[in-house]
Amino acid sequence: MKKCFITEEKAREIASRYPTPYYVYDEKGIEDNFKELLDAFSWNKGFKEFFAVKATPNPVLLKLLRAMGCGVDCSSYTELLMAEKLGFSGDEIMFSSNETAPEEYVLAKKLGAFINLDDITHIDFLKEVAGIPERICMRYNPGGDFTLNNRIMGTPADAKYGMTRTQLSEAVRRLQAEGVKEFGIHAFLASNTLGSDYYPALAEVLFTTVKELQEETGAKFIFVNLSGGVGIPYRPEQEKNDIRLIGEGVRKAYEKTLAGTGIRIFTEMGRYVLGPYGMLITKAIHFKHIYKEYVGVDACAANLMRPAIYGAYHHITVLGKENAPCNKVYDVVGSLCENSDKFAVDRSLPEIEKGDLLAIHDAGAHGYSMGYNYNGKLRSAEVLLRKDGSYELIRRAETVDDYFATFDILPEFKK
Ligand SMILES: *Cc1c(COP(=O)(O)O)cnc(C)c1O
């Protein structure tokens, strides 16, 4: 059974100041989970997590993570600027981009970030626009299918990211000639994985590749970046990944290939670090009885897009009715003029009444950040529930003025 980190009473208290829909995050859950992650990889002295900013680009949450030793993985100019403003620098920033714009490389280089090259052609491009740093990372795409226990977990051959194995060898040689002294390697081969075998299997691929590349070229590797892809149990019947087992699996692979090298392990988890610790709180405002039973809520796909674009399951708790029998079947829908705007289809829930607050679970990563303004919808507020039970606004809701701001070139909208 999935539990909510917020009570109905607290959710209503927040709603009286910051109207629904709003996002709420759980400081305690975030901290406990992050400590477990650090613990699971503590066998590797140089271990560092670089939180994937795109998953939850909130300054207060990024600072909370930084205080626990977390870095950031940025993918764009704006994310790099945000990291800089928050005091992240050099070794705390990974820059994993693709189809990169010149000014992005310039800023990444200026900040001293680890630059993760998506393609071999970016060597010349980076050289031309920003210069080649002495330390660099390369993104690997091994092609084919990525399988675990006969299950296909991803198809790297269809993914636009990374370099082929042959290109990696060539890239190392070219980069050495450009004065690079220290290398890292990165790959992201499967998304939202459950079970404890993804990172260890990926680690084995990358560790072996590092060993080969070192033998071939004499290059010095200082880190292996396992990227993101560790999943969370969105469905109530799924189990949370055992991060200890995952860390242990990576350790075993390390002992086999890289023992004694001191090569650092990096990760770029987004979903695993924040996903379960954020929820979208929304109010039931309409009921409709046609061929199906609909509950209309005040949030929509513009607040949380995953159900609409991936058909993703997000668990829903009706606050205050946690223990009531789920004896009704509803489609829980938002207000977009778009039939995919459904948070749940044929979901068994307790009987919902007007004004009930619904908590949509596991929205702490790839939730708010994927929001958009379709139908003139405005982005919601974000609130942090502190360990002591207090709460704090960590991003205000958008206003109509924010939406109109880019029309200020026109007389009707001049401020
Ligand atoms: C999206 C992304 C991540 C984070 O992925 P999760 O699924 O949130 O773990 C990490 N690294 C890169 C390069 C990404 O694009």
The ligand as a Tripos MOL2 file, in Angstrom:
@<TRIPOS>MOLECULE
LIG
   15    15     1     0     0
SMALL
NO_CHARGES

@<TRIPOS>ATOM
      1 C1         17.0340   12.4720  -17.6740 C.3       1 LIG1
      2 C2         18.4550   12.2120  -17.3930 C.ar      1 LIG1
      3 C3         18.8650   11.7430  -16.1350 C.ar      1 LIG1
      4 C4         17.9100   11.4190  -15.0280 C.3       1 LIG1
      5 O1         17.0930   10.3470  -15.3450 O.3       1 LIG1
      6 P1         16.1480    9.6600  -14.2420 P.3       1 LIG1
      7 O2         15.2390    8.8070  -15.0500 O.co2     1 LIG1
      8 O3         15.4130   10.7820  -13.5890 O.co2     1 LIG1
      9 O4         17.0060    8.9180  -13.3190 O.co2     1 LIG1
     10 C5         20.2270   11.5640  -15.9210 C.ar      1 LIG1
     11 N1         21.1310   11.8340  -16.8830 N.ar      1 LIG1
     12 C6         20.7790   12.2830  -18.1110 C.ar      1 LIG1
     13 C7         21.8340   12.5590  -19.1160 C.3       1 LIG1
     14 C8         19.4330   12.4780  -18.4040 C.ar      1 LIG1
     15 O5         19.0830   12.9030  -19.6160 O.3       1 LIG1
@<TRIPOS>BOND
     1     1     2 1
     2     2     3 ar
     3     2    14 ar
     4     3     4 1
     5     3    10 ar
     6     4     5 1
     7     5     6 1
     8     6     7 2
     9     6     8 1
    10     6     9 1
    11    10    11 ar
    12    11    12 ar
    13    12    13 1
    14    12    14 ar
    15    14    15 1
@<TRIPOS>SUBSTRUCTURE
     1 LIG1         1 GROUP 0 **** ****
